[in-house]
Amino acid sequence: MGKPSSEARMTPFFRKPFVVLAFLGLAACQGDKAADKADVPSGAEDFANYCAACHGAGGKGDGPAAAGLAKKPADLTKIAARNGGAFQATQVMAQIWGYQDARDGGRVMPKFSELLDSPNVLFDGGDGIATPTPLRLVQLAEVVQGLQE
């Protein structure tokens, strides 16, 4: 058997620092995300800033801007009741984000995807699959879930 080539001898030398640097880079990215989460407004703040004008502070569709709209905003306190008692957070988040259009021919509510952009958290919508989802969107859905009567 002959000597290993110079390329074969250098591979372990270069592999170890690369793995260490990759790990440190990943750890640094995670640290930045944790710091970013501290700067994220709460779900209650986002509800007050983006939802209450139309849906009202209590989510009943009676906000100060509701009178000027062609279609009355939805009563957010009745979402679970309209769905057989189940609050379907994934569908609520899709509506807020802008994925779902109104069934009657067009979207009435503005899309909030750009306003709610934030670090992702893992969210399981009940199907056992944890999906990266913007933190602010999850928090806002939790606020709406808390409004259910």
C-alpha positions in Angstrom: 0.0 0.0 0.0 1.3 3.4 -0.8 1.3 6.6 1.3 -2.0 8.5 1.6 -2.1 11.5 -0.7 -1.6 14.9 0.7 -5.3 15.6 0.2 -6.3 12.6 2.3 -3.9 13.6 5.1 -5.3 17.2 5.2 -9.0 16.2 5.3 -9.2 15.4 9.1 -7.2 18.6 9.8 -9.7 20.8 7.9 -12.8 18.8 8.9 -12.6 19.5 12.7 -12.3 23.3 12.5 -15.1 23.4 9.9 -17.4 21.4 12.2 -16.6 23.6 15.2 -17.1 26.8 13.2 -20.4 25.6 11.8 -21.6 24.7 15.3 -20.5 28.1 16.7 -22.3 29.9 13.8 -25.5 28.0 14.5 -25.2 28.8 18.2 -24.7 32.4 17.4 -27.8 32.5 15.2 -29.9 31.0 17.9 -28.6 33.5 20.4 -29.7 36.3 18.1 -33.1 34.8 17.7 -33.5 34.7 21.5 -32.5 38.3 21.8 -35.0 39.2 19.0 -37.8 37.5 20.8 -37.3 39.9 23.7 -38.1 42.8 21.4 -41.3 41.3 20.0 -44.5 43.0 21.1 -47.0 40.9 23.1 -50.1 39.4 21.5 -52.2 41.9 23.5 -50.2 44.8 22.2 -50.6 43.6 18.6 -54.4 43.0 19.1 -54.7 46.6 20.5 -52.7 48.0 17.6 -54.0 46.0 14.6 -57.4 44.4 15.6 -59.3 46.5 18.1 -60.0 49.4 15.7 -62.4 47.1 13.7 -63.1 44.2 16.0 -63.3 46.1 19.3 -61.3 45.7 22.5 -63.4 42.7 23.4 -63.4 41.2 19.9 -67.1 41.5 19.3 -66.8 43.4 15.9 -67.8 46.7 17.5 -64.6 48.7 17.2 -64.6 52.5 16.4 -63.7 51.9 12.7 -66.5 49.2 12.3 -69.2 51.8 11.5 -67.4 53.0 8.4 -66.9 49.5 6.9 -69.2 48.1 4.2 -69.2 44.7 6.0 -69.3 44.4 9.8 -66.2 42.8 11.2 -66.5 39.3 12.5 -67.3 38.7 16.2 -64.1 37.0 17.3 -65.6 35.7 20.5 -67.8 33.3 18.5 -65.1 31.5 16.4 -65.2 28.3 18.5 -69.0 28.4 18.7 -69.1 28.6 14.9 -66.9 25.6 14.6 -68.7 23.1 16.9 -66.8 24.4 20.0 -63.3 23.9 18.6 -61.0 26.9 18.2 -59.0 26.2 15.1 -55.9 28.2 15.7 -54.3 27.3 12.4 -57.2 28.6 10.4 -57.4 31.8 12.5 -53.7 32.4 11.9 -54.1 31.7 8.2 -56.9 34.4 8.1 -54.8 36.9 10.0 -51.7 36.3 7.9 -53.6 36.6 4.7 -53.7 33.0 3.3 -57.4 32.6 3.4 -59.8 34.8 1.5 -63.4 35.4 2.5 -65.7 32.8 1.0 -68.1 35.4 -0.4 -65.8 36.5 -3.2 -63.0 38.5 -1.7 -60.9 39.3 1.3 -62.3 42.0 3.5 -59.7 42.0 6.3 -56.3 43.4 5.4 -53.3 41.0 5.4 -51.1 41.4 8.4 -48.2 39.2 7.3 -45.7 42.0 6.9 -46.7 43.7 10.1 -46.4 40.5 12.2 -43.1 39.3 10.8 -41.0 38.0 13.7 -38.7 35.1 14.8 -40.3 31.7 14.3 -41.4 29.3 17.0 -42.6 25.8 16.6 -46.4 25.6 16.6 -48.4 22.4 16.5 -51.9 23.0 15.2 -53.1 19.7 16.6 -51.9 17.4 13.9 -48.7 16.5 15.7 -46.5 18.4 13.3 -44.5 21.3 14.8 -44.3 24.0 12.1 -42.1 27.1 12.2 -44.6 30.0 12.7 -44.0 33.7 13.4 -44.1 34.3 17.2 -46.3 37.3 16.9 -48.9 35.4 14.8 -49.0 32.6 17.5 -49.3 35.2 20.3 -52.1 37.0 18.5 -54.0 33.7 17.9 -53.7 33.0 21.6 -55.3 36.3 22.4 -58.2 35.6 20.1 -58.5 32.2 21.6 -58.8 33.8 25.0 -61.7 35.9 23.8 -63.9 32.8 23.2 -67.3 32.7 25.0 
